[in-house]
Amino acid sequence: MKKRRLFAQTLALVLCFALLCPLAAFAEDTNSAIPADPVSYAVIDPAELTRLVETYANARSLNKDNISIGYCYLDTGDTWYYNGDVWNFGAGVYYVPLMMILAERESRGELTQSSNINGLTLEEAERYVLTYSNNTYAHQMMNYIGTDKEVRKLYQNYSPLPEAYYDADFLDYSYFTVRFLTDVMKTLYNENERFPNIIECMKNSDNGSVFHGAMGGEYEVAQKYGNFIDRRDVAYNNTVGIIYTPHPFVLTVMTKNLGITHEVMWDLAVILKDYTLSLDDAYAVYEARQNGPVVPETPAAEAVTPVAPGTEVPQDPAAAQEPAAAAPEAGQIPVEIPASSAEKPAAGQEDPAASRRMVVLILCVAALVILTLAAILKPVLRKKQVRKKKDEFEY
């Protein structure tokens, strides 16, 4: 009996360990598809960007959870996100990757500007969808390409994000994150020849709204705006754009139920435009560093006057002093996020990985207790059953 009980307890431990391994792996892999932010940046300061946005949001009493922002300084590729991985309904910004699919076919020679696409030429489709935001024609273009899910699957070609990153609502309902939309806009800017006419049509969109209006004609803007109110009365307002400051940047903003969305997007465009302009000196240092160190010219050797033997050579007091260490030039070192802040949450914030591990541990301990009790109680119950049957037989 003791051997059976020991065997049952050992089996319980083995089963518990078998449960622990996959659960622990699942806990560690949760959210692993979200790319880690870089430890260092060429010119931008992510902490300063966060401070600017939160200072503005606090001043306007905005719900910061309902604002997502993507920003990319295009000359270096430095990218920063605020609530970058929150999934929200995309509304009309899906027109951009949709029309990129057709433009790419044109660049491959499969279509021309005069090709007939469900009753419209490609030139007309790009103009009506991207410049005038015609939803009916956008649906016609989608139907030409394939089913809704097939088309959304093609959007993924414009972002390096892994398959595991995408929420089911991406394919089912056209939900996006600003991380994904920023990737799309970076691809559009960096590979403009691959998508002819798209940026030009976006530059001709409503010049009085959102990013266009915020720049006031000072800088050129290519943008696409989208808004939608669903049956739950939830309002989604989103804008993606390229703002052509001397060093252009991508700005993507997604909001939910803000009420003053246009004003907020306008203000955020101005804040990030001013921030981008403030980086000019830092970019000059970055560019000089990329071009390699400057090698100083070797001065010509000075003539040496012969000194008679026994003559004392006077020392230069300045030369006798130890030279002071040269201070680094301002802006030479890229802004870095301390490794500690990238590895663990800020004070007062909960570590999601630690929470998941704790849940897994509790589940495993509970499973161990249940299995052990079952192993211990089973012989006892069986013995009672045998005794009961024996009593019934004797009776």
C-alpha positions as CSV (number, residue, x, y, z in Angstrom):
1,M,0.0,0.0,0.0
2,K,2.8,2.4,0.9
3,K,4.5,1.7,-2.4
4,R,1.3,2.5,-4.3
5,R,0.9,5.7,-2.4
6,L,4.5,6.7,-3.1
7,F,4.0,5.9,-6.7
8,A,0.8,8.0,-6.9
9,Q,2.5,11.0,-5.2
10,T,5.5,10.7,-7.6
11,L,3.1,10.6,-10.6
12,A,1.3,13.7,-9.2
13,L,4.6,15.6,-9.1
14,V,5.5,14.5,-12.7
15,L,2.1,15.6,-13.9
16,C,2.4,18.9,-12.2
17,F,5.8,19.5,-13.8
18,A,4.4,18.6,-17.2
19,L,1.8,21.3,-16.6
20,L,4.3,23.8,-15.4
21,C,6.6,23.7,-18.5
22,P,4.0,24.7,-21.2
23,L,2.3,27.2,-18.9
24,A,5.6,28.9,-18.0
25,A,6.6,29.0,-21.6
26,F,3.2,30.6,-22.5
27,A,3.6,33.2,-19.7
28,E,7.1,34.2,-21.0
29,D,6.0,34.3,-24.6
30,T,2.9,36.5,-24.0
31,N,3.3,39.8,-25.9
32,S,6.7,38.6,-27.2
33,A,5.5,39.6,-30.7
34,I,5.6,43.2,-29.7
35,P,9.0,44.5,-30.8
36,A,11.2,45.9,-28.1
37,D,12.0,49.6,-28.3
38,P,15.7,50.4,-29.0
39,V,18.0,51.2,-26.1
40,S,19.6,54.1,-28.0
41,Y,18.5,56.6,-30.6
42,A,20.4,58.7,-33.1
43,V,18.8,62.1,-32.4
44,I,15.4,61.8,-30.7
45,D,14.8,61.7,-27.0
46,P,11.8,59.4,-26.3
47,A,11.5,60.5,-22.7
48,E,11.2,64.1,-23.9
49,L,8.6,63.2,-26.5
50,T,6.5,61.4,-23.8
51,R,6.8,64.4,-21.5
52,L,5.6,66.8,-24.2
53,V,2.6,64.7,-25.0
54,E,1.6,64.0,-21.4
55,T,2.0,67.6,-20.4
56,Y,-0.3,68.6,-23.2
57,A,-2.8,65.8,-22.4
58,N,-2.8,66.8,-18.7
59,A,-3.3,70.5,-19.6
60,R,-6.4,69.6,-21.8
61,S,-7.7,67.0,-19.3
62,L,-7.6,64.3,-22.0
63,N,-7.9,60.6,-21.3
64,K,-4.3,59.5,-22.2
65,D,-5.4,55.9,-22.7
66,N,-7.6,57.0,-25.7
67,I,-4.7,58.6,-27.6
68,S,-2.1,56.6,-29.6
69,I,0.8,58.3,-31.4
70,G,3.5,57.1,-33.8
71,Y,6.4,59.4,-34.7
72,C,9.4,58.7,-37.0
73,Y,12.3,61.1,-37.8
74,L,12.8,59.8,-41.3
75,D,16.4,60.9,-41.9
76,T,17.6,58.5,-39.1
77,G,14.7,56.2,-38.8
78,D,14.4,57.0,-35.1
79,T,10.8,56.0,-34.1
80,W,8.8,56.6,-31.0
81,Y,5.4,55.4,-29.9
82,Y,2.8,56.5,-27.3
83,N,0.3,53.6,-26.6
84,G,1.8,52.2,-29.8
85,D,0.2,48.7,-29.6
86,V,-3.4,49.6,-28.8
87,W,-5.8,48.2,-31.4
88,N,-8.4,50.6,-32.7
89,F,-10.8,50.8,-35.6
90,G,-8.8,52.2,-38.6
91,A,-11.7,54.1,-40.3
92,G,-10.6,55.8,-43.5
93,V,-6.8,55.5,-43.0
94,Y,-7.0,52.0,-44.5
95,Y,-7.3,53.8,-47.9
96,V,-3.5,54.3,-47.8
97,P,-2.3,50.6,-47.7
98,L,-5.3,49.7,-50.0
99,M,-4.2,52.0,-52.8
100,M,-0.6,51.1,-52.2
101,I,-1.5,47.6,-53.4
102,L,-2.8,48.9,-56.7
103,A,0.1,51.4,-57.1
104,E,2.6,48.7,-56.6
105,R,0.9,46.7,-59.4
106,E,1.4,49.7,-61.6
107,S,5.1,49.9,-60.7
108,R,5.4,46.3,-61.7
109,G,3.7,47.0,-65.1
110,E,0.5,45.1,-64.3
111,L,-1.6,48.2,-64.4
112,T,-1.4,51.7,-65.9
113,Q,-3.1,55.0,-64.9
114,S,-5.7,54.3,-67.6
115,S,-6.5,50.7,-66.5
116,N,-10.2,50.1,-65.9
117,I,-10.8,49.0,-62.3
118,N,-14.5,48.3,-61.6
119,G,-15.6,51.2,-63.8
120,L,-12.8,53.7,-62.8
121,T,-9.4,54.3,-64.2
122,L,-6.5,53.9,-61.7
123,E,-5.9,57.6,-61.9
124,E,-9.5,58.3,-61.0
125,A,-9.5,55.8,-58.2
126,E,-6.4,57.2,-56.6
127,R,-7.7,60.7,-56.8
128,Y,-11.2,60.0,-55.5
129,V,-10.1,57.6,-52.7
130,L,-7.0,59.4,-51.4
131,T,-7.7,63.1,-52.2
132,Y,-11.5,63.2,-51.8
133,S,-11.8,60.2,-49.4
134,N,-14.6,58.5,-51.3
135,N,-15.7,55.5,-49.3
136,T,-17.8,53.9,-52.1
137,Y,-14.9,53.9,-54.5
138,A,-12.6,52.5,-51.8
139,H,-14.9,49.5,-51.4
140,Q,-14.9,49.1,-55.2
141,M,-11.1,48.9,-55.2
142,M,-11.2,46.4,-52.3
143,N,-13.6,44.2,-54.2
144,Y,-11.4,44.3,-57.3
145,I,-8.4,43.0,-55.3
146,G,-10.2,40.3,-53.3
147,T,-12.1,39.7,-50.1
148,D,-11.8,42.0,-47.1
149,K,-9.5,39.6,-45.3
150,E,-7.4,38.9,-48.4
151,V,-6.8,42.6,-48.9
152,R,-6.0,43.2,-45.2
153,K,-3.5,40.3,-45.4
154,L,-1.7,42.1,-48.2
155,Y,-1.4,45.2,-46.0
156,Q,1.1,43.2,-43.9
157,N,3.6,43.5,-46.8
158,Y,4.2,47.1,-45.8
159,S,5.3,46.4,-42.3
160,P,8.1,44.1,-40.9
161,L,5.9,43.2,-37.9
162,P,5.7,39.4,-37.3
163,E,2.5,37.4,-38.0
164,A,2.0,36.8,-34.3
165,Y,1.8,40.6,-33.7
166,Y,-1.6,41.0,-35.4
167,D,-4.8,40.9,-33.4
168,A,-7.7,38.9,-34.9
169,D,-9.6,42.2,-35.4
170,F,-6.9,43.3,-37.9
171,L,-8.3,40.8,-40.5
172,D,-11.9,40.7,-39.2
173,Y,-12.7,44.4,-38.7
174,S,-9.8,46.5,-40.0
175,Y,-8.3,47.4,-36.6
176,F,-4.8,48.9,-36.6
177,T,-2.2,50.2,-34.2
178,V,0.0,53.3,-34.7
179,R,3.0,51.0,-34.8
180,F,1.6,49.2,-37.9
181,L,0.4,52.5,-39.5
182,T,3.8,54.2,-38.9
183,D,5.5,51.2,-40.6
184,V,3.2,51.7,-43.6
185,M,4.0,55.4,-43.9
186,K,7.7,54.8,-43.5
187,T,7.5,52.2,-46.4
188,L,5.6,54.7,-48.5
189,Y,8.2,57.4,-48.0
190,N,11.3,55.3,-48.2
191,E,10.1,53.4,-51.3
192,N,8.1,56.1,-53.0
193,E,9.0,54.8,-56.5
194,R,7.3,51.5,-55.6
195,F,4.0,53.4,-55.1
196,P,3.7,56.0,-57.8
197,N,1.2,58.9,-57.3
198,I,0.1,57.9,-53.8
199,I,2.0,60.7,-52.0
200,E,1.0,63.2,-54.6
201,C,-2.7,62.4,-54.1
202,M,-2.3,62.6,-50.3
203,K,-0.7,66.0,-50.7
204,N,-3.7,67.3,-52.5
205,S,-6.2,66.2,-49.8
206,D,-8.2,68.8,-47.8
207,N,-5.7,71.5,-47.1
208,G,-7.6,73.0,-44.3
209,S,-7.9,70.0,-42.0
210,V,-5.8,68.4,-39.3
211,F,-2.1,68.2,-40.2
212,H,-2.5,70.4,-43.3
213,G,-4.2,73.1,-41.3
214,A,-1.7,72.8,-38.4
215,M,1.2,73.6,-40.8
216,G,-0.6,76.6,-42.2
217,G,1.1,76.3,-45.6
218,E,4.6,76.6,-44.0
219,Y,5.5,72.9,-44.7
220,E,4.1,70.5,-47.3
221,V,1.9,67.6,-45.9
222,A,0.8,64.3,-47.3
223,Q,-2.0,63.0,-45.1
224,K,-5.1,60.8,-44.9
225,Y,-7.8,61.3,-42.3
226,G,-10.5,58.9,-41.2
227,N,-13.4,59.0,-38.8
228,F,-16.2,56.6,-37.8
229,I,-18.8,56.3,-35.1
230,D,-19.9,52.7,-34.5
231,R,-23.2,51.3,-33.2
232,R,-22.1,51.6,-29.6
233,D,-21.6,55.3,-30.2
234,V,-17.8,55.0,-30.0
235,A,-16.1,57.7,-32.1
236,Y,-12.8,56.8,-33.8
237,N,-10.7,59.6,-35.4
238,N,-7.4,58.9,-37.0
239,T,-4.8,60.6,-39.2
240,V,-1.6,59.4,-40.8
241,G,0.8,61.7,-42.6
242,I,4.2,62.8,-43.7
243,I,5.2,66.4,-42.8
244,Y,7.9,67.8,-44.9
245,T,10.0,69.9,-42.5
246,P,13.7,70.3,-43.5
247,H,14.1,66.8,-42.0
248,P,10.7,65.2,-42.7
249,F,8.8,63.1,-40.2
250,V,5.9,60.6,-40.1
251,L,3.1,61.3,-37.7
252,T,0.3,58.8,-37.0
253,V,-2.5,59.5,-34.5
254,M,-5.4,57.3,-33.5
255,T,-8.0,58.5,-31.0
256,K,-11.2,57.2,-29.4
257,N,-14.0,59.3,-27.9
258,L,-11.9,62.4,-27.4
259,G,-14.7,64.9,-28.5
260,I,-12.2,67.6,-29.6
261,T,-10.2,65.3,-31.9
262,H,-9.5,67.7,-34.7
263,E,-8.1,70.3,-32.3
264,V,-6.0,67.6,-30.5
265,M,-4.5,66.3,-33.8
266,W,-3.8,69.9,-34.9
267,D,-2.0,70.7,-31.6
268,L,0.0,67.4,-31.6
269,A,1.2,68.1,-35.2
270,V,2.4,71.5,-34.1
271,I,4.1,70.1,-31.0
272,L,5.9,67.4,-33.0
273,K,6.8,69.8,-35.8
274,D,8.5,72.2,-33.2
275,Y,10.3,69.2,-31.6
276,T,11.5,68.0,-35.0
277,L,12.9,71.5,-35.9
278,S,14.7,71.5,-32.5
279,L,16.7,68.5,-33.6
280,D,18.6,70.2,-36.4
281,D,21.8,70.6,-34.4
282,A,21.7,67.0,-33.1
283,Y,21.2,65.8,-36.7
284,A,24.2,67.8,-37.9
285,V,26.4,66.1,-35.3
286,Y,24.9,62.7,-36.2
287,E,25.6,63.3,-39.9
288,A,29.2,64.3,-39.2
289,R,29.7,61.2,-37.1
290,Q,28.2,59.0,-40.0
291,N,30.7,60.6,-42.4
292,G,33.6,59.5,-40.2
293,P,36.0,61.3,-37.9
294,V,37.8,64.4,-39.1
295,V,41.6,63.7,-39.2
296,P,43.5,66.8,-38.1
297,E,46.3,68.1,-40.3
298,T,49.7,67.3,-39.1
299,P,51.6,70.6,-38.5
300,A,54.9,71.0,-40.3
301,A,57.9,70.3,-38.1
302,E,59.5,73.3,-36.6
303,A,63.1,74.1,-37.1
304,V,65.2,73.1,-34.0
305,T,68.0,75.4,-33.0
306,P,71.1,73.5,-31.9
307,V,71.9,73.8,-28.2
308,A,75.5,73.8,-27.0
309,P,76.5,71.0,-24.6
310,G,75.9,71.9,-21.0
311,T,73.4,74.7,-21.8
312,E,70.2,74.4,-19.7
313,V,67.0,74.3,-21.8
314,P,64.3,76.4,-20.3
315,Q,61.0,74.6,-19.7
316,D,57.7,76.1,-21.0
317,P,55.4,76.3,-17.9
318,A,52.3,75.7,-20.0
319,A,53.9,72.6,-21.5
320,A,54.8,71.2,-18.1
321,Q,51.2,71.3,-17.0
322,E,49.1,68.2,-17.6
323,P,46.6,68.9,-20.3
324,A,42.9,69.0,-19.2
325,A,40.6,66.4,-20.6
326,A,38.6,67.9,-23.5
327,A,34.9,68.2,-22.8
328,P,32.7,66.3,-25.3
329,E,30.8,68.5,-27.7
330,A,27.2,69.1,-27.0
331,G,24.9,66.6,-28.8
332,Q,27.8,64.3,-29.9
333,I,26.5,61.4,-27.8
334,P,23.1,59.9,-28.9
335,V,20.3,60.1,-26.3
336,E,20.1,56.8,-24.5
337,I,17.5,55.1,-22.4
338,P,19.2,53.5,-19.3
339,A,19.3,49.8,-19.6
340,S,17.5,49.5,-16.3
341,S,14.4,51.4,-17.6
342,A,14.2,49.1,-20.6
343,E,14.5,45.9,-18.5
344,K,12.1,46.6,-15.7
345,P,9.0,48.9,-15.2
346,A,9.2,52.3,-13.6
347,A,8.6,52.6,-9.9
348,G,4.9,52.0,-9.0
349,Q,4.2,50.2,-12.2
350,E,3.4,46.5,-12.3
351,D,5.7,44.1,-14.2
352,P,3.4,42.2,-16.6
353,A,5.9,39.3,-16.9
354,A,6.1,38.9,-13.1
355,S,2.3,38.9,-12.8
356,R,2.1,36.2,-15.4
357,R,4.7,34.1,-13.6
358,M,2.8,34.5,-10.4
359,V,-0.4,33.3,-11.9
360,V,1.3,30.3,-13.5
361,L,2.9,29.5,-10.1
362,I,-0.4,29.7,-8.3
363,L,-2.1,27.4,-10.9
364,C,0.7,24.9,-10.7
365,V,0.7,24.8,-6.9
366,A,-3.1,24.3,-6.9
367,A,-2.7,21.5,-9.4
368,L,0.0,19.9,-7.2
369,V,-2.2,20.1,-4.1
370,I,-5.3,18.6,-5.9
371,L,-3.3,15.8,-7.5
372,T,-1.5,15.0,-4.3
373,L,-4.7,14.9,-2.3
374,A,-6.3,12.7,-4.9
375,A,-3.4,10.3,-4.7
376,I,-3.5,10.2,-0.9
377,L,-7.3,9.9,-0.6
378,K,-7.8,7.3,-3.4
379,P,-6.4,4.3,-1.3
380,V,-8.4,5.4,1.7
381,L,-11.6,5.6,-0.2
382,R,-11.0,2.3,-1.9
383,K,-10.4,0.7,1.5
384,K,-13.7,2.1,2.8
385,Q,-15.4,0.7,-0.3
386,V,-13.9,-2.7,0.2
387,R,-14.9,-2.7,3.9
388,K,-18.5,-1.6,3.0
389,K,-18.8,-4.4,0.4
390,K,-17.4,-6.9,3.0
391,D,-20.0,-5.7,5.6
392,E,-22.7,-6.1,3.0
393,F,-21.6,-9.6,2.1
394,E,-21.4,-10.6,5.8
395,Y,-24.9,-9.2,6.4
